[in-house]
Amino acid sequence: MFCSLAEVIPFGLNLRFNVGTFEFRGYLIGMKLKNHLFFVALFYLLSATITAQTTTTYLYCGRIIDGTGGVTTDKTIVVTDNKIASIQDGYVGAAAGAETVDLKGSTVLPGFIDMHVHIESQSNPRAYSEKFTMNPADVALRATSYCRKTIEAGFTTVRDLGGSGVNVSLRNAIAAGHVVGPRIFTAEKAIATTGGHADPSNGRNKELSFDAGPDAGVVNSSDGAWKSVRTRYKNGADCIKITATGGVLSVAKDGQGPQFRDEELVAIVSAANEYGMHTAAHAHGIEGMQRAIRAGITTIEHGTLMDEETMDLMIEHGTYLVPTLSAGAFVVEKAKIPGYFPAIIVPKALYIGAKLKDMFAAANQRGVKIAFGTDSGVSPHGDNAKEFGYMVAAGMKPMDAIVAATSTAAEILGEKESLGQLKTGFTADIVAVEGNPLEDITLLEKVDFVMKEGRIIK
């Protein structure tokens, strides 16, 4: 491609611009444009040239925890554009024009992955009435602050497990660079049964209630299940989330009973698999969990009342547990405040929330595969790293908790070759904290360096 001066004309220039086999001609007379197409092409060529410039950053790392259990010291991570180009011994000299970051007194880790958030909202005493007062634009604009808090806490990737559909727009806006936030894998709208947890018509008076169907994520048959999964795919979902049992925060009495028939669960998992999506099941009670596990669900969320038989079934089927200890601690605390939750929710919160820690300890000891997840949106966004402390307090080794939030989570997302590790060729999602989190896991609540895709966020 080239741009050349064809001839000089009175008071102007006759220019010719070639890209491949296409030729564009334009005349400049004073400052007046005579051929718009020429300058459109020239603008895009110059923009592409500027965008294509390579950027390189050298991170001088005192300690590296690589996301798979490995620890090394005194290394230089070289980041070129959005990838880790190399990890070298010692502190090597930077190439001309490269940026350097001194993290010699810090521990450097892969960007964390939270496998259970609700990025659109955050628990508060007005949350139930806000559904009737906030427009989608209000939800989206407020959620941009949640996105910023999440990534500044070191979480460069999240799995959003259900909202209104605004979560898809947030994912796209972040990916396009319009909003600062974590990379989002979203379920769009969770799938429920009539009257079940995630039925959007729950808790309404008769004038405002409606008979929600598959388009709204509510199913009562195998055919409905297939349609609902296909609708989630159509609406832009990356994965599928179901509510296999009752829930704590839905305006309904039962928080643990099963809410899907076996054939409905099989249909959901089959449809999701055909569309290349993994599946997650909110579940507190044993029967609902076991039905979902046998149907082939990828992850069990919460798992509060899980017994040893269910743990063994998870191990047999390779099912992951995402424990959300943060949500359990939060709902127990807030249920003790009069008026914070509707009255029907309080007994469920006090009962279910208090049991998560003991269940997690037993599942971890038994060998259930565990991935990191907080249920942020119930607990506050930006406090995601408190989950590490809850996990370690319940008996998990600090390194295992870190791996749960990095390479294990990336494997579930189908990104084990690009996310969750500090390794050559991987996406440059990198965080750092002062000190050694293997000695004090709460240091991960004080992330002071965040890079996402080679761009320094904090």
N, C-alpha and C positions, 0 to 999 in steps of 0.2 A: 504494500500500500504506500502511496506517496501523495504529497500535495505539491503542486508546482505552479509557477507563474506562467500563464499562457501568453499574455501580452499586456502592455500598458495602454490604457485608453485615456482619453482626456478626462481629467479630474477623478481617475479611479483605476482599478485593477480588474482584469479578467482572470479569475483563478480556476484551476482545474484540480479536482481531488479524486483520487482513485482508491477504492477498497476492493481488492480482488478483481472481479470482472466488471464491477459497477463504476461508472464515472459520474461525478457530480460537478456541475459548473455553477459558478456564482460570480456576481459582479458587485464590487464595492464602489459606490460612488459617494464620496465624502464619507459619511457614517451611515448611509442608507443601504439596506439590504435589498438586493434585487432577486435573489433566489434563496428562499427559506430552506429548501431541502439541503442545499450545500452546507449551510451553517448548522443545521440539525445534525448532519453526519459528522461534521468537524467537532461539534460539542461532545458527541458520544465517543469519538475516537480519543479526544483529550481526556475525558473522564475515565475511560478504560485504562489509559496509560497511567494516570495518577493512581487509580485503584490497584493496579497491578504491581506497584512498588512493594518490594519485600521489606518487612519489618522484623527485626531480630532483637530479642531480649535475653540477657544472661542473668540467671538467678543463682546467686552464691548461697548454697544451702548448708547450714551446720549439721542438720540431721534430716534424713528423708525416711518417711514411712510410706512404702510404695503402694499400699492398698491390697496387697496379697499376703501380708505378714512379714515382709522383708524390711530390714532397717539398715541404712548405710549412713556414713558421715562424710563431711567435707567433700561435697560434690558441686558441680556446676550443671544446672539444667539450661540448655540452650533452646529457646523457643523461637521458631521461625513462622511468622504469620500465626496461624491458629493451631499449630502442631508442636509437639515436643520433637525437636530435630535430633537432639542427642543428650545424654547424661554422661558427663565426663568426670574423671577423678581430679580432685583438687579444685582450686579456683583459677580457671584459665583466663588468659587475657581476652578481652572482648574485641570483636572485629570493629573496624572503623565504622562509626555511625550507629552502632548498636547501643541499646539502653542497658544499664546494669541495675540490679536490685540486690542490696546486701541483706541476706537472711541468715548470716552466719551464726547468730544467736538464737535462731528459731528452729522449730520442727516444721518441715514442709510435707504436705500430704496432698493426695488427689482431692479435687472439689467433692464435697459431700453430696450424697443422693438421699433425699427423703422420699420414701416410697408410699407415703400416705399423707396428703395435704388436701385442703379445700381452699384454693387460692382466692376464690371470689369473696369470701366472707370471714368474719371472726366473731366468736361467741360474745354476746353482750345481752343485757336484760331486754333490749328492744329488738333482738334478732327475729322474733316471730312476727312482730308487726311490720318490720321492714319489708317483708315480702309483698306487702300491700301498698307501700309508700315509695319504694325506690324503683326507678326505671333501670333498664339494662345499662344505659350509659352511666348512671350513678354508680351502679355496681362495679362497672369496669374501671371508672376513674378512681374510685376508692381503692380498688384492688391493686392499682399500680403501686401504692405505698406498701402493700403487703409483699409484692414482688421485690421491691427494693430492699425491704427489711430481710427477706429470706436470703437473697444473694449476698448481702453484706454480712450475714451470719455464717457464710462459708458454704451455703448449699447452692451449688451451681446447676443442679438438676433436681426436679421434683416430679413425682407422679401424682397428678390431681385426680382424686377418686370421686368426682361427682359434684355437679353444680347445675347451673341453669343453661349452659351453653356459652356463656360469656367466657368461660375458661378456654374455649377453642380460639376465640378472638385474642385473648391475652397471649396464648402460645404463639399465635401468628405475629402479633405485634412485637413480641420479644425477639422472635427469630428474624424479623425484618429490621431490627435495630431501632424501632420507634419507642420502645419501653425498656428500661433496665430491669432485668430480672433473671431468674433461673430458666434453664431449658425445661420446657414442660412437656410431659407425656400425659395426656388427659383421657379420662373415660367419658367426657362430656356429661351426660346425665346417667345416674345410676339406675339400674333396672330393678323393679320391685314387683310385688303382687298387690292386688287390690286391698287397700287398707294397711299394707305392710310398710315397713321402714323404707322411706324414699318414695312413697306414693304422694305426689305433690298436692293431692286434694285433701289430705289428712288435716283434721283440726279446724276445718272451715264450717261456717254455718250453712244451712241448706240453700240459701240464696247464692252463696259463693262457691259451693261445692260443685264438682263435676265428676263424670265417670271417666277417669283417665284410662287411656288405652296404650297400645304399643308405641305410638308416636311420642307419648309423654313418658315412656319408660315403665309402663305397667303392663304385666302379662298374666294370663290365666290359662295358657295352653301352650303346647309345643309350637303351633303355628305362630301364635303371638310372640313367643320367644324368638323365633327366627326373624320375624319382622322387626322386633325391637332392636336386635343386634344389627340388622341391616340398616336400620334408621340411624343408629349411633355411628355406624361407618359412613353413611351418607352425610351426616352432620359434622364429620371430621374427627371422630374419636380415634385414639391410638390404641386403646385397650378397653376392656369391658369390666364394669364393676356391678355386682349384684348384692342384694341384701338378703342373705340366706336365712337370717333369723330376724326377730324383732330388734329394735335398737333403743338406746338410752335416750337420745334427744328427740325422737319423733313423738308427736302428740298422740300416743297410743299406750295402752296399759302394758302390753306384753313386750318384754325386752329380750326374750331368749328363745321363744318357740320357733320351730321351723316354718318357713313361709313359701317354699317351692316344693312341688312334687318332683320325684326323680326324673320323670320324662322331660319336664321343663328345664331342669338343670342340664341334662344331657344335650338338649337342643341348643341351649345357650352356649355351652362349651364347644359343641360341634360347629355352630355358626361362626363363633369367634375364631376358631382354628382355621376355618376356610378363608376368612378374611385376614389372616395373619396377625391376629391380636391375641395377646395373653389375657387371662381372666383373674379377677380378684373377688373374693367373697367376704363381705362384712358378716361376721358370725360371732355370737356370744354363747349360744346353747349347743350342747353336744350333738343332738340329732341333726340339726341344720348343718353343722360342720361336717359330719360324717357323710351326709348326702352329697355335699359339694365336693368333698375330697374324692369320693368314689366316681363322681361324674367327670373328674379330671381338672378341677379348678387349679390355677397356678399358685395363688397365695390365699391364705386365710388371714383376714384382718381382725385384730383384737384377740379372738380365741379365748375369751375370758374364762369360761367354765370347762375348758378342755380337760379330759381325763387321760389316764395312761393309754387306754385303748385307742383313743383318738390320736394321741401322739404317735403311737406305733403305726397307725393307719397313714399318717402324714409321712413318716419315714419310708413306709412301703411304697407310697405313690410319688415320693419326691416333692411333696407339697411344702411350700415355704410358709413360715409364720411371720407376720408383720405385727408386732405386739402393741404399739401405740401406748406405752406406759405414761407418756405425758398427758394424754387425754384422760386416762383414769385418775391421775393425781388432780387434774384440773377440775373435773366434774364433782369429785368428792368435796373439794374445797368450796366450790361455788354453791353446791347444793345446801350447804349449811347457812347460806345467806338468804334470809326471807325475801321472796319475790324475784330472785335472780332467774330461776327457771319456773315455768308453769308447774303447778302443784302435782300434776300427773307424772312429771319427770323425776321429781325429787327422790322418791324411794328407789327407782331404778338406778339413779346416779350413785346413791349411797351404797347400794348392794353390789352393782356390777363393777364400778370403779375401784372399789377396795380389793377386788380379787385378782386384778391383772398381775400384780407383782409376784404373787405366789405361783400363779400359772406359768409366768415367764421363767421363773427360777426352775421349775420342774421340767419344762419343755427344753430349756437350754441344757440341763443336766442329762436329759434322756437322749439328746442328740438330734432334735428337730432342727432342720435348716432354718436360720433366722435372718431376716433382712430388716434394716432400720426403717422405722416409720413412726411418725409422731401424732398424726391426726390434727396437725396445725390448722387452725380455723376453728377448732374446738379450743385447744390451747392457743396462745397468741403466736402469730407469725413473728419470726425473728428469734424466738426462744427455742427453736428446733434442737439446738445442741444440748439442751438439758436432758434429752433422751439418753445421751451417752451416760450421764451420771446415774440415771435410773437403772439402766441396764447393768452397769458395773456394780451398783449397790445391791442388785438382785442376784449377783453371783457370776456374771459374765466377765471374762478377762478383757482388759482394756483393748488389747490388739484385736480380739474377736469382735468387739463392738465397732471398731474402726473398719474392719473388713466388711462387716454387715452393712455399713453405710457407703461402701465404695465398690469393690469388685463383685461382691455378692449381689448388690442391688443392680449393678450394670448387667450382670448375667440375666436377671429376670427381664430386664428391658430389651434384651436382645442386642446390647451394646458392649459386650464383653471384649471386643477388639478395638474399642475406641474410647470408652469412658471407664472411670473407676480405678485407674492405675497411673502411676508415674512411670512411663515406659516410652521408649523411642517409638515414634509413629502415632502415639495416642493424642487425642485432643488435649490442648493445653488448658485444662481446668485445674487450677492449682491454688491451694490455700496454705497459710502459715500462721503458727502461734508461737509465742515466746515460751521457752521451757520445754519440758518433756511430758506430753500427755499420757505416756505409758506409766508415769509415776503419779500424775494427777490428771485424771480424765476431764475434770471440770475446766481445765485450760482451754478445751475446745469450745467453750462458751465465749471465748475472748479472741476470736479470729481477728488478726490485724492486717492480713494481706489476702486479697482475693483476686484471682485472674480467671477469666472465662474466655475460652477460645483465643488465648493469646493477648487478650485485652485486659489491662489492669483496671479493676472496678473499685478496689479499696486498697 
